[in-house]
Amino acid sequence: ALLDKKPGNALNKISDVVNAPRAVLSTVDFSALFRQGAILSARRPQDVPKVLIPMVKSFFSDKNAQIVDDVIKARPHTQQLADGGMYLAPLPSKNAVTPLSKMEESFMSKWIEKIPIIGSAVKASNRAYVTGLNDLRSRSGEAVISSWEKVGIKYADSDVQQLATLINAASGRGYLPKALQGASPVFNAMLFSPRLFLGRIQFAGSGATGLAQAVAEIATHGKYQAPLVAKEAAKQLVRFLGAGTAILSMAAVAGAKVELDPRSSDFGKMKIGNTRLDIWSGYSQWARFMAQITTEQRKTQGGNITEVNRREVLDRFIQSKFAPGTGLLNDLLKGESYAGDAMDFTKKDTASRMAWDRFAPLFIQDLIDAVDQEGLVGGALATPALFGVGIVTYMSPAQKMKEQLAQAKYGMSWEELGKTQGTAAQMELERSDSKLLALIQQERDEYNQSILGKQDIGNIYRNQTSTIESEYKNKIDLATQEYRDTKSGFDFKEKIMKAADNR
């Protein structure tokens, strides 16, 4: 293949192979619905079940996918929208020769489909992605043009073209200049989803512009007279933000934790136990990036505000956009993974962990992490990842052991133990297990070392004073609990004074 004299052939073959890991990561799920298609799904939620059922059927059958494709292309305005630039991905086929640049970027690899078993799963997932997103784009465009015609609005070809561009951006197919479109497989090999990345920026710009125009028009004329597509962009943005806010509000009422500080990695997510659900299809990450780079601060899992270096924030944001191959190269050069694990190949699990992170389907990874951390309940919570909701489940080894000890002795979670019986009960449980104490000290030492390695005197100071205050509070809580049990005021006074002296 590399010796083929055709222009660009070698580069295309290399891109095909390099893009294979991403195709595997995107396999065995229907995540296009609420990841790429989140905005359009929020705009017309009544279309979601209509899209999902054919999408699932297409996963299991080439024939079903072809039937749906024929139905989509037979709709009254879909060809008009496609002529105007709306993207309709080609179905994967053994016979058709489709350029990589015309394929959905999550599955921009033909080579992987030739591998037994894995290839079949990738091809089935590709069919589902293509069917679902094509159907969603088509339904969205049909609904808008039909609404124009229903009220007698005369629209031009330029309106159809603008609508097609908006639908593409809203469904994760950002615009690339024509001169660069042929090179999209190369960009795809470097970044995880470059068109999705661009689409999110372009949609936010269109929606914000349309919303600003609407406010200005209403304030000036008492009614909205802005261009047709700008009005649709504003509606899509408002519906998306409104749906997300409503879901988070209902989750908070139901007992889930919702982080509202954009400096936190949990911003905009629902936290149930140790599982975080992200419904914002990538926008929460943008909000966190902007907040941290503006304030030079981040909020830790413990709720503390610490300083961060802007260059470090930018570096991590860029790393998060790398494709599997580029990410691996970056990790090897840095000597640590994105998650902060050392790339130490003297350890037996390093290579297997790398392979798992880069070649196991993302949904399977999320599901196993959730089950490992929180059992069957965690597995149930991870189910939305099948349809594109972001899922992260994690707790440190020390926290995991705390949960196990609390369940074993008290039949409740560590957090519930603190709420019902106070921190003294938690401290007593900590002191009862030497292995847990060792894990806590190890995590503290590792954190201190990471802070010291940055040579940031502000971070060093905050970390040390936070540790001192935490130890002081724990000693006071313990002394108070012992006083309740012994009623010895003398011992209580001595312990309080000693804790203050140590502080």
Residue pairs with C-beta under 8 A, 6 or more apart in sequence:
1 9
1 10
1 13
2 10
2 13
4 10
4 13
8 182
11 186
12 100
12 185
14 189
15 100
15 108
15 185
15 186
15 188
15 189
16 100
16 108
16 109
16 110
16 111
16 185
17 109
17 111
18 189
18 323
18 325
19 100
19 108
19 109
19 185
19 188
19 189
19 323
20 109
20 111
20 112
21 323
21 324
21 325
21 358
21 359
22 106
22 108
22 109
22 188
22 192
22 323
22 324
23 106
23 107
23 108
23 109
23 112
23 122
23 126
24 112
24 118
24 122
24 359
24 360
24 361
25 324
25 358
25 359
25 360
25 361
25 362
26 106
26 107
26 125
26 129
26 361
26 362
27 118
27 121
27 122
27 125
27 361
28 121
28 125
28 361
28 363
28 364
29 125
29 361
29 362
29 363
29 385
29 386
29 387
29 388
30 52
30 55
30 56
30 59
30 128
30 132
30 386
30 387
30 388
31 362
31 363
31 385
31 386
31 387
31 388
32 55
32 106
32 128
32 129
32 132
32 133
32 388
33 41
33 48
33 51
33 52
33 55
33 132
33 136
33 387
33 388
34 41
34 279
34 281
34 384
34 387
34 388
34 389
35 172
35 196
35 281
35 282
35 388
36 133
36 171
36 172
36 173
36 196
36 281
36 388
37 51
37 132
37 133
37 136
37 171
37 172
37 388
38 240
38 279
38 280
38 281
38 388
39 170
39 171
39 203
39 236
39 240
39 281
40 47
40 136
40 137
40 140
40 167
40 170
40 171
40 236
41 47
41 48
41 51
41 136
42 236
42 239
42 240
42 242
42 243
42 244
43 140
43 170
43 235
43 236
43 239
43 240
44 139
44 140
44 143
45 243
47 136
47 139
47 140
47 143
50 135
50 139
51 132
51 135
51 136
51 139
52 132
52 387
54 64
54 68
54 131
54 132
54 135
55 128
55 131
55 132
55 135
56 128
57 64
57 65
57 68
58 64
58 65
58 68
58 127
58 128
58 130
58 131
58 132
59 124
59 125
59 127
59 128
60 124
62 91
62 127
65 91
65 127
65 130
65 131
66 91
68 131
68 135
69 91
69 131
69 134
72 78
72 88
72 134
72 135
72 138
73 79
73 88
75 138
75 142
76 142
76 146
77 141
77 142
77 145
77 146
78 86
78 88
78 138
78 141
78 142
80 145
80 160
81 137
81 138
81 141
81 145
81 160
81 163
81 164
81 167
82 88
82 164
84 157
84 160
84 161
84 163
84 164
85 161
85 164
85 165
85 168
86 137
86 138
86 141
86 163
86 164
86 167
86 168
87 137
87 168
87 171
87 173
88 134
88 137
88 138
89 102
89 103
89 104
89 129
89 130
89 133
89 134
90 96
90 98
90 102
90 103
90 130
91 127
91 130
91 131
92 98
92 107
92 113
92 123
92 126
92 127
92 130
98 110
99 182
100 108
100 109
100 110
100 184
100 185
100 188
101 181
101 182
101 183
101 184
101 185
103 126
104 126
104 129
104 130
104 133
105 184
105 188
105 193
105 194
105 195
105 196
106 129
106 193
107 122
107 125
107 126
107 129
108 184
108 185
108 188
109 122
112 118
112 119
112 122
113 119
113 120
113 122
113 123
113 126
133 171
133 172
136 171
137 167
137 168
137 171
140 167
140 170
140 171
141 163
141 164
141 167
144 163
144 232
145 155
145 160
145 163
148 155
148 228
153 228
155 228
159 227
159 228
159 229
162 227
162 228
162 229
163 228
163 229
163 232
165 175
166 203
166 206
166 229
166 232
166 233
166 236
168 174
168 175
168 199
169 175
169 198
169 199
169 200
169 202
169 203
169 206
170 199
170 203
170 236
171 199
172 193
172 195
172 196
172 199
172 200
173 195
173 196
173 199
174 194
174 195
174 196
174 197
174 198
174 199
174 200
174 201
174 202
175 198
175 199
175 202
176 184
176 195
176 198
180 187
184 194
184 195
187 194
188 194
188 323
189 323
189 325
189 326
190 322
190 323
190 326
191 197
191 321
191 322
191 323
191 326
192 321
192 322
192 323
192 324
196 282
197 321
200 281
200 282
200 283
200 286
203 233
203 236
203 237
204 237
204 283
206 229
206 230
206 233
207 233
207 234
207 236
207 237
207 240
208 237
209 230
209 233
210 226
210 229
210 230
210 231
210 232
210 233
210 234
210 235
210 237
211 233
211 234
211 237
211 238
213 226
213 227
213 230
213 234
214 224
214 226
214 230
214 231
214 234
217 223
217 224
217 225
217 226
218 224
224 231
226 234
244 268
244 279
244 280
247 270
247 279
248 258
248 268
248 270
248 279
251 258
251 270
252 258
256 270
256 271
256 272
257 270
257 271
257 272
258 268
258 269
258 270
258 271
259 266
259 267
259 268
259 269
259 271
259 299
260 267
261 267
261 299
262 268
262 287
262 288
262 290
262 291
263 288
263 291
263 292
263 295
263 297
263 298
263 299
263 305
264 288
264 298
264 299
264 300
265 288
265 298
265 301
266 276
266 301
267 284
267 287
267 288
267 291
268 278
268 279
268 280
268 283
268 284
268 287
269 276
269 277
269 278
269 284
269 390
269 392
270 276
270 277
270 279
271 277
272 381
273 374
273 377
273 378
273 381
273 413
274 373
274 374
274 378
274 393
274 394
274 395
274 399
275 370
275 373
275 374
275 378
275 381
275 382
275 391
275 392
275 393
276 390
276 391
276 392
276 393
277 381
277 384
277 389
277 390
277 391
278 284
278 389
278 390
278 391
278 392
279 389
279 390
280 390
281 388
281 390
285 317
285 320
289 313
289 317
292 298
292 308
292 313
293 310
293 313
293 314
296 307
296 308
296 309
296 310
296 313
297 305
297 306
297 307
297 308
298 305
298 306
298 308
298 313
299 305
300 306
304 462
304 466
306 459
306 462
306 463
307 456
307 458
307 459
307 462
309 454
309 456
316 338
319 327
319 330
319 338
320 338
322 330
324 358
324 359
327 338
327 358
328 354
328 358
331 337
331 338
331 343
331 354
332 343
334 343
335 342
335 343
336 342
336 343
337 343
337 354
337 357
340 450
341 353
342 350
343 350
343 354
344 350
345 351
356 365
357 365
362 385
363 385
363 386
366 382
366 385
366 391
366 392
366 393
367 379
367 382
367 383
367 385
369 378
369 382
369 392
369 393
369 394
370 378
370 379
370 381
370 382
370 391
370 393
371 378
371 379
371 382
372 378
373 393
373 394
373 395
373 400
374 381
374 393
378 393
381 391
381 393
382 391
382 393
384 391
385 391
395 403
396 439
396 443
397 439
397 443
398 436
398 439
398 440
398 442
398 443
399 414
401 433
401 435
401 436
401 439
402 414
402 426
402 429
402 430
402 436
403 413
403 414
405 429
405 432
405 433
405 436
406 412
406 413
406 414
406 416
406 417
406 426
406 429
407 413
409 429
410 417
410 421
410 425
412 420
414 426
417 425
417 426
417 429
418 425
418 426
422 477
422 481
423 473
423 474
423 477
424 477
424 478
424 480
424 481
427 474
427 477
427 478
430 436
430 437
430 440
431 437
444 467
447 463
448 463
451 459
451 460
451 463
452 460
468 503
469 503
471 502
471 503
472 499
472 500
472 502
472 503
475 495
475 498
475 499
475 502
476 496
476 499
478 495
479 492
479 495
479 496
479 499
480 492
482 491
482 492
482 495
483 489
483 491
483 492
